[in-house]
């Protein structure tokens, strides 16, 4: 799968509305056949920073995502709400889902 984590620094005046601002993009991406997950989290240290954790089945699914109308719309719309260009880590990994964190196993 392609595993992606990206950090978005949102302008302070839009930080509380980020979930609504990105809702159409989020919903459309989650509906893609090759999307495994697409989850936003807000930093505990910086309320203007959001972290996106997403995964796609394979390279074809990732390419379809980048070529989608909703991706094109998001890349046109979202930069106006940001302080800086988002930072990203994107890796192809040999996995299809989350693994357990064995050191914190709950019995």
MODELLER restraints for C-alpha pairs under 7 A, 6 or more apart:
rsr = mdl.restraints
at = mdl.atoms
rsr.add(forms.Gaussian(group=physical.xy_distance, feature=features.Distance(at['CA:1:A'], at['CA:55:A']), mean=6.64, stdev=0.5))
rsr.add(forms.Gaussian(group=physical.xy_distance, feature=features.Distance(at['CA:1:A'], at['CA:56:A']), mean=5.64, stdev=0.5))
rsr.add(forms.Gaussian(group=physical.xy_distance, feature=features.Distance(at['CA:1:A'], at['CA:57:A']), mean=4.61, stdev=0.5))
rsr.add(forms.Gaussian(group=physical.xy_distance, feature=features.Distance(at['CA:1:A'], at['CA:58:A']), mean=4.76, stdev=0.5))
rsr.add(forms.Gaussian(group=physical.xy_distance, feature=features.Distance(at['CA:1:A'], at['CA:92:A']), mean=5.59, stdev=0.5))
rsr.add(forms.Gaussian(group=physical.xy_distance, feature=features.Distance(at['CA:1:A'], at['CA:93:A']), mean=5.49, stdev=0.5))
rsr.add(forms.Gaussian(group=physical.xy_distance, feature=features.Distance(at['CA:1:A'], at['CA:94:A']), mean=6.38, stdev=0.5))
rsr.add(forms.Gaussian(group=physical.xy_distance, feature=features.Distance(at['CA:1:A'], at['CA:95:A']), mean=6.06, stdev=0.5))
rsr.add(forms.Gaussian(group=physical.xy_distance, feature=features.Distance(at['CA:1:A'], at['CA:96:A']), mean=5.98, stdev=0.5))
rsr.add(forms.Gaussian(group=physical.xy_distance, feature=features.Distance(at['CA:2:A'], at['CA:55:A']), mean=5.43, stdev=0.5))
rsr.add(forms.Gaussian(group=physical.xy_distance, feature=features.Distance(at['CA:2:A'], at['CA:56:A']), mean=5.20, stdev=0.5))
rsr.add(forms.Gaussian(group=physical.xy_distance, feature=features.Distance(at['CA:2:A'], at['CA:57:A']), mean=6.51, stdev=0.5))
rsr.add(forms.Gaussian(group=physical.xy_distance, feature=features.Distance(at['CA:2:A'], at['CA:58:A']), mean=5.81, stdev=0.5))
rsr.add(forms.Gaussian(group=physical.xy_distance, feature=features.Distance(at['CA:2:A'], at['CA:59:A']), mean=6.80, stdev=0.5))
rsr.add(forms.Gaussian(group=physical.xy_distance, feature=features.Distance(at['CA:2:A'], at['CA:90:A']), mean=6.86, stdev=0.5))
rsr.add(forms.Gaussian(group=physical.xy_distance, feature=features.Distance(at['CA:2:A'], at['CA:91:A']), mean=5.62, stdev=0.5))
rsr.add(forms.Gaussian(group=physical.xy_distance, feature=features.Distance(at['CA:2:A'], at['CA:92:A']), mean=4.37, stdev=0.5))
rsr.add(forms.Gaussian(group=physical.xy_distance, feature=features.Distance(at['CA:2:A'], at['CA:93:A']), mean=6.24, stdev=0.5))
rsr.add(forms.Gaussian(group=physical.xy_distance, feature=features.Distance(at['CA:3:A'], at['CA:54:A']), mean=6.12, stdev=0.5))
rsr.add(forms.Gaussian(group=physical.xy_distance, feature=features.Distance(at['CA:3:A'], at['CA:55:A']), mean=4.56, stdev=0.5))
rsr.add(forms.Gaussian(group=physical.xy_distance, feature=features.Distance(at['CA:3:A'], at['CA:56:A']), mean=6.84, stdev=0.5))
rsr.add(forms.Gaussian(group=physical.xy_distance, feature=features.Distance(at['CA:3:A'], at['CA:90:A']), mean=5.78, stdev=0.5))
rsr.add(forms.Gaussian(group=physical.xy_distance, feature=features.Distance(at['CA:3:A'], at['CA:91:A']), mean=5.39, stdev=0.5))
rsr.add(forms.Gaussian(group=physical.xy_distance, feature=features.Distance(at['CA:3:A'], at['CA:92:A']), mean=6.18, stdev=0.5))
rsr.add(forms.Gaussian(group=physical.xy_distance, feature=features.Distance(at['CA:3:A'], at['CA:93:A']), mean=6.84, stdev=0.5))
rsr.add(forms.Gaussian(group=physical.xy_distance, feature=features.Distance(at['CA:4:A'], at['CA:53:A']), mean=5.85, stdev=0.5))
rsr.add(forms.Gaussian(group=physical.xy_distance, feature=features.Distance(at['CA:4:A'], at['CA:54:A']), mean=5.18, stdev=0.5))
rsr.add(forms.Gaussian(group=physical.xy_distance, feature=features.Distance(at['CA:4:A'], at['CA:55:A']), mean=5.99, stdev=0.5))
rsr.add(forms.Gaussian(group=physical.xy_distance, feature=features.Distance(at['CA:4:A'], at['CA:89:A']), mean=5.62, stdev=0.5))
rsr.add(forms.Gaussian(group=physical.xy_distance, feature=features.Distance(at['CA:4:A'], at['CA:90:A']), mean=4.37, stdev=0.5))
rsr.add(forms.Gaussian(group=physical.xy_distance, feature=features.Distance(at['CA:4:A'], at['CA:91:A']), mean=6.49, stdev=0.5))
rsr.add(forms.Gaussian(group=physical.xy_distance, feature=features.Distance(at['CA:5:A'], at['CA:51:A']), mean=6.89, stdev=0.5))
rsr.add(forms.Gaussian(group=physical.xy_distance, feature=features.Distance(at['CA:5:A'], at['CA:52:A']), mean=5.52, stdev=0.5))
rsr.add(forms.Gaussian(group=physical.xy_distance, feature=features.Distance(at['CA:5:A'], at['CA:53:A']), mean=4.59, stdev=0.5))
rsr.add(forms.Gaussian(group=physical.xy_distance, feature=features.Distance(at['CA:5:A'], at['CA:54:A']), mean=6.39, stdev=0.5))
rsr.add(forms.Gaussian(group=physical.xy_distance, feature=features.Distance(at['CA:5:A'], at['CA:88:A']), mean=5.69, stdev=0.5))
rsr.add(forms.Gaussian(group=physical.xy_distance, feature=features.Distance(at['CA:5:A'], at['CA:89:A']), mean=5.29, stdev=0.5))
rsr.add(forms.Gaussian(group=physical.xy_distance, feature=features.Distance(at['CA:5:A'], at['CA:90:A']), mean=6.58, stdev=0.5))
rsr.add(forms.Gaussian(group=physical.xy_distance, feature=features.Distance(at['CA:6:A'], at['CA:51:A']), mean=5.66, stdev=0.5))
rsr.add(forms.Gaussian(group=physical.xy_distance, feature=features.Distance(at['CA:6:A'], at['CA:52:A']), mean=5.13, stdev=0.5))
rsr.add(forms.Gaussian(group=physical.xy_distance, feature=features.Distance(at['CA:6:A'], at['CA:53:A']), mean=6.72, stdev=0.5))
rsr.add(forms.Gaussian(group=physical.xy_distance, feature=features.Distance(at['CA:6:A'], at['CA:86:A']), mean=6.49, stdev=0.5))
rsr.add(forms.Gaussian(group=physical.xy_distance, feature=features.Distance(at['CA:6:A'], at['CA:87:A']), mean=5.43, stdev=0.5))
rsr.add(forms.Gaussian(group=physical.xy_distance, feature=features.Distance(at['CA:6:A'], at['CA:88:A']), mean=4.15, stdev=0.5))
rsr.add(forms.Gaussian(group=physical.xy_distance, feature=features.Distance(at['CA:6:A'], at['CA:89:A']), mean=6.32, stdev=0.5))
rsr.add(forms.Gaussian(group=physical.xy_distance, feature=features.Distance(at['CA:7:A'], at['CA:49:A']), mean=6.76, stdev=0.5))
rsr.add(forms.Gaussian(group=physical.xy_distance, feature=features.Distance(at['CA:7:A'], at['CA:50:A']), mean=5.80, stdev=0.5))
rsr.add(forms.Gaussian(group=physical.xy_distance, feature=features.Distance(at['CA:7:A'], at['CA:51:A']), mean=4.57, stdev=0.5))
rsr.add(forms.Gaussian(group=physical.xy_distance, feature=features.Distance(at['CA:7:A'], at['CA:52:A']), mean=6.39, stdev=0.5))
rsr.add(forms.Gaussian(group=physical.xy_distance, feature=features.Distance(at['CA:7:A'], at['CA:86:A']), mean=5.46, stdev=0.5))
rsr.add(forms.Gaussian(group=physical.xy_distance, feature=features.Distance(at['CA:7:A'], at['CA:87:A']), mean=5.24, stdev=0.5))
rsr.add(forms.Gaussian(group=physical.xy_distance, feature=features.Distance(at['CA:7:A'], at['CA:88:A']), mean=6.46, stdev=0.5))
rsr.add(forms.Gaussian(group=physical.xy_distance, feature=features.Distance(at['CA:8:A'], at['CA:49:A']), mean=5.59, stdev=0.5))
rsr.add(forms.Gaussian(group=physical.xy_distance, feature=features.Distance(at['CA:8:A'], at['CA:50:A']), mean=5.14, stdev=0.5))
rsr.add(forms.Gaussian(group=physical.xy_distance, feature=features.Distance(at['CA:8:A'], at['CA:51:A']), mean=6.25, stdev=0.5))
rsr.add(forms.Gaussian(group=physical.xy_distance, feature=features.Distance(at['CA:8:A'], at['CA:86:A']), mean=4.83, stdev=0.5))
rsr.add(forms.Gaussian(group=physical.xy_distance, feature=features.Distance(at['CA:9:A'], at['CA:48:A']), mean=5.59, stdev=0.5))
rsr.add(forms.Gaussian(group=physical.xy_distance, feature=features.Distance(at['CA:9:A'], at['CA:49:A']), mean=4.46, stdev=0.5))
rsr.add(forms.Gaussian(group=physical.xy_distance, feature=features.Distance(at['CA:9:A'], at['CA:50:A']), mean=6.47, stdev=0.5))
rsr.add(forms.Gaussian(group=physical.xy_distance, feature=features.Distance(at['CA:9:A'], at['CA:82:A']), mean=5.74, stdev=0.5))
rsr.add(forms.Gaussian(group=physical.xy_distance, feature=features.Distance(at['CA:9:A'], at['CA:83:A']), mean=5.61, stdev=0.5))
rsr.add(forms.Gaussian(group=physical.xy_distance, feature=features.Distance(at['CA:9:A'], at['CA:84:A']), mean=6.38, stdev=0.5))
rsr.add(forms.Gaussian(group=physical.xy_distance, feature=features.Distance(at['CA:9:A'], at['CA:86:A']), mean=6.92, stdev=0.5))
rsr.add(forms.Gaussian(group=physical.xy_distance, feature=features.Distance(at['CA:10:A'], at['CA:48:A']), mean=5.10, stdev=0.5))
rsr.add(forms.Gaussian(group=physical.xy_distance, feature=features.Distance(at['CA:10:A'], at['CA:49:A']), mean=6.09, stdev=0.5))
rsr.add(forms.Gaussian(group=physical.xy_distance, feature=features.Distance(at['CA:10:A'], at['CA:81:A']), mean=5.84, stdev=0.5))
rsr.add(forms.Gaussian(group=physical.xy_distance, feature=features.Distance(at['CA:10:A'], at['CA:82:A']), mean=4.35, stdev=0.5))
rsr.add(forms.Gaussian(group=physical.xy_distance, feature=features.Distance(at['CA:10:A'], at['CA:83:A']), mean=5.62, stdev=0.5))
rsr.add(forms.Gaussian(group=physical.xy_distance, feature=features.Distance(at['CA:11:A'], at['CA:48:A']), mean=6.64, stdev=0.5))
rsr.add(forms.Gaussian(group=physical.xy_distance, feature=features.Distance(at['CA:11:A'], at['CA:81:A']), mean=5.72, stdev=0.5))
rsr.add(forms.Gaussian(group=physical.xy_distance, feature=features.Distance(at['CA:11:A'], at['CA:82:A']), mean=5.27, stdev=0.5))
rsr.add(forms.Gaussian(group=physical.xy_distance, feature=features.Distance(at['CA:11:A'], at['CA:83:A']), mean=5.34, stdev=0.5))
rsr.add(forms.Gaussian(group=physical.xy_distance, feature=features.Distance(at['CA:12:A'], at['CA:48:A']), mean=5.78, stdev=0.5))
rsr.add(forms.Gaussian(group=physical.xy_distance, feature=features.Distance(at['CA:14:A'], at['CA:81:A']), mean=6.61, stdev=0.5))
rsr.add(forms.Gaussian(group=physical.xy_distance, feature=features.Distance(at['CA:15:A'], at['CA:48:A']), mean=5.27, stdev=0.5))
rsr.add(forms.Gaussian(group=physical.xy_distance, feature=features.Distance(at['CA:25:A'], at['CA:70:A']), mean=5.80, stdev=0.5))
rsr.add(forms.Gaussian(group=physical.xy_distance, feature=features.Distance(at['CA:25:A'], at['CA:71:A']), mean=6.99, stdev=0.5))
rsr.add(forms.Gaussian(group=physical.xy_distance, feature=features.Distance(at['CA:25:A'], at['CA:74:A']), mean=6.37, stdev=0.5))
rsr.add(forms.Gaussian(group=physical.xy_distance, feature=features.Distance(at['CA:26:A'], at['CA:38:A']), mean=6.93, stdev=0.5))
rsr.add(forms.Gaussian(group=physical.xy_distance, feature=features.Distance(at['CA:28:A'], at['CA:70:A']), mean=6.68, stdev=0.5))
rsr.add(forms.Gaussian(group=physical.xy_distance, feature=features.Distance(at['CA:29:A'], at['CA:35:A']), mean=6.87, stdev=0.5))
rsr.add(forms.Gaussian(group=physical.xy_distance, feature=features.Distance(at['CA:30:A'], at['CA:37:A']), mean=6.50, stdev=0.5))
rsr.add(forms.Gaussian(group=physical.xy_distance, feature=features.Distance(at['CA:30:A'], at['CA:38:A']), mean=6.11, stdev=0.5))
rsr.add(forms.Gaussian(group=physical.xy_distance, feature=features.Distance(at['CA:34:A'], at['CA:56:A']), mean=5.48, stdev=0.5))
rsr.add(forms.Gaussian(group=physical.xy_distance, feature=features.Distance(at['CA:34:A'], at['CA:57:A']), mean=5.28, stdev=0.5))
rsr.add(forms.Gaussian(group=physical.xy_distance, feature=features.Distance(at['CA:34:A'], at['CA:61:A']), mean=4.80, stdev=0.5))
rsr.add(forms.Gaussian(group=physical.xy_distance, feature=features.Distance(at['CA:35:A'], at['CA:55:A']), mean=6.14, stdev=0.5))
rsr.add(forms.Gaussian(group=physical.xy_distance, feature=features.Distance(at['CA:35:A'], at['CA:56:A']), mean=4.51, stdev=0.5))
rsr.add(forms.Gaussian(group=physical.xy_distance, feature=features.Distance(at['CA:35:A'], at['CA:57:A']), mean=6.38, stdev=0.5))
rsr.add(forms.Gaussian(group=physical.xy_distance, feature=features.Distance(at['CA:35:A'], at['CA:61:A']), mean=7.00, stdev=0.5))
rsr.add(forms.Gaussian(group=physical.xy_distance, feature=features.Distance(at['CA:36:A'], at['CA:55:A']), mean=5.24, stdev=0.5))
rsr.add(forms.Gaussian(group=physical.xy_distance, feature=features.Distance(at['CA:36:A'], at['CA:56:A']), mean=5.28, stdev=0.5))
rsr.add(forms.Gaussian(group=physical.xy_distance, feature=features.Distance(at['CA:36:A'], at['CA:57:A']), mean=6.44, stdev=0.5))
rsr.add(forms.Gaussian(group=physical.xy_distance, feature=features.Distance(at['CA:37:A'], at['CA:54:A']), mean=5.19, stdev=0.5))
rsr.add(forms.Gaussian(group=physical.xy_distance, feature=features.Distance(at['CA:37:A'], at['CA:55:A']), mean=5.41, stdev=0.5))
rsr.add(forms.Gaussian(group=physical.xy_distance, feature=features.Distance(at['CA:38:A'], at['CA:52:A']), mean=6.96, stdev=0.5))
rsr.add(forms.Gaussian(group=physical.xy_distance, feature=features.Distance(at['CA:38:A'], at['CA:53:A']), mean=5.86, stdev=0.5))
rsr.add(forms.Gaussian(group=physical.xy_distance, feature=features.Distance(at['CA:38:A'], at['CA:54:A']), mean=4.25, stdev=0.5))
rsr.add(forms.Gaussian(group=physical.xy_distance, feature=features.Distance(at['CA:38:A'], at['CA:55:A']), mean=6.71, stdev=0.5))
rsr.add(forms.Gaussian(group=physical.xy_distance, feature=features.Distance(at['CA:39:A'], at['CA:52:A']), mean=5.64, stdev=0.5))
rsr.add(forms.Gaussian(group=physical.xy_distance, feature=features.Distance(at['CA:39:A'], at['CA:53:A']), mean=5.26, stdev=0.5))
rsr.add(forms.Gaussian(group=physical.xy_distance, feature=features.Distance(at['CA:39:A'], at['CA:54:A']), mean=6.24, stdev=0.5))
rsr.add(forms.Gaussian(group=physical.xy_distance, feature=features.Distance(at['CA:40:A'], at['CA:50:A']), mean=6.58, stdev=0.5))
rsr.add(forms.Gaussian(group=physical.xy_distance, feature=features.Distance(at['CA:40:A'], at['CA:51:A']), mean=5.68, stdev=0.5))
rsr.add(forms.Gaussian(group=physical.xy_distance, feature=features.Distance(at['CA:40:A'], at['CA:52:A']), mean=4.55, stdev=0.5))
rsr.add(forms.Gaussian(group=physical.xy_distance, feature=features.Distance(at['CA:40:A'], at['CA:53:A']), mean=6.48, stdev=0.5))
rsr.add(forms.Gaussian(group=physical.xy_distance, feature=features.Distance(at['CA:41:A'], at['CA:50:A']), mean=5.58, stdev=0.5))
rsr.add(forms.Gaussian(group=physical.xy_distance, feature=features.Distance(at['CA:41:A'], at['CA:51:A']), mean=5.18, stdev=0.5))
rsr.add(forms.Gaussian(group=physical.xy_distance, feature=features.Distance(at['CA:41:A'], at['CA:52:A']), mean=6.46, stdev=0.5))
rsr.add(forms.Gaussian(group=physical.xy_distance, feature=features.Distance(at['CA:42:A'], at['CA:49:A']), mean=6.09, stdev=0.5))
rsr.add(forms.Gaussian(group=physical.xy_distance, feature=features.Distance(at['CA:42:A'], at['CA:50:A']), mean=4.47, stdev=0.5))
rsr.add(forms.Gaussian(group=physical.xy_distance, feature=features.Distance(at['CA:42:A'], at['CA:51:A']), mean=6.23, stdev=0.5))
rsr.add(forms.Gaussian(group=physical.xy_distance, feature=features.Distance(at['CA:43:A'], at['CA:49:A']), mean=5.55, stdev=0.5))
rsr.add(forms.Gaussian(group=physical.xy_distance, feature=features.Distance(at['CA:43:A'], at['CA:50:A']), mean=5.90, stdev=0.5))
rsr.add(forms.Gaussian(group=physical.xy_distance, feature=features.Distance(at['CA:56:A'], at['CA:62:A']), mean=5.77, stdev=0.5))
rsr.add(forms.Gaussian(group=physical.xy_distance, feature=features.Distance(at['CA:65:A'], at['CA:71:A']), mean=6.66, stdev=0.5))
